[in-house]
Amino acid sequence: QVQLVESGGGLVQAGGSLRLACAASKTIVGLYDMNWYRQAPGKQRELVATINSGGSTNYADSVKGRFTISREDAKNTVYLQMNSLKPEDTAVYSCNAVSRFTGAAYWGQGTQVTVSS
């Protein structure tokens, strides 16, 4: 089992940047695929970015070229660098870890990102 704690959300103007962090309670490299999801009011949860246990990354089309997911293994932390933010990026962003061995999924509590126009 792994506990996840997100941080870094807040209010930013359109065009600005934020960096979200997801701190895990144990080693994640080689064990978990890590994902960032977001959910806006009245909308379905959307997978934003993934970094797998081997370090490969994938992004939703809506954020490609603007968001970057990365991992700092020494700190058991995954980041989501968000640049050129748009009002439509406003959502609760949640970190998710999926065990490569059991498929069990774990979630953080989420952090609010609000982009003003």
Rosetta blueprint (number, residue, H / E / L):
1 Q L
2 V L
3 Q L
4 L E
5 V E
6 E E
7 S E
8 G L
9 G L
10 G E
11 L E
12 V E
13 Q E
14 A L
15 G L
16 G L
17 S L
18 L E
19 R E
20 L E
21 A E
22 C E
23 A E
24 A E
25 S L
26 K L
27 T L
28 I L
29 V L
30 G L
31 L L
32 Y E
33 D E
34 M E
35 N E
36 W E
37 Y E
38 R E
39 Q E
40 A L
41 P L
42 G L
43 K L
44 Q L
45 R L
46 E E
47 L E
48 V E
49 A E
50 T E
51 I E
52 N L
53 S L
54 G L
55 G L
56 S L
57 T E
58 N E
59 Y E
60 A L
61 D L
62 S L
63 V L
64 K L
65 G L
66 R L
67 F E
68 T E
69 I E
70 S E
71 R E
72 E E
73 D H
74 A H
75 K H
76 N L
77 T E
78 V E
79 Y E
80 L E
81 Q E
82 M E
83 N L
84 S L
85 L L
86 K L
87 P H
88 E H
89 D H
90 T L
91 A E
92 V E
93 Y E
94 S E
95 C E
96 N E
97 A E
98 V E
99 S E
100 R L
101 F L
102 T L
103 G L
104 A L
105 A E
106 Y E
107 W E
108 G L
109 Q L
110 G L
111 T E
112 Q E
113 V E
114 T E
115 V E
116 S E
117 S L
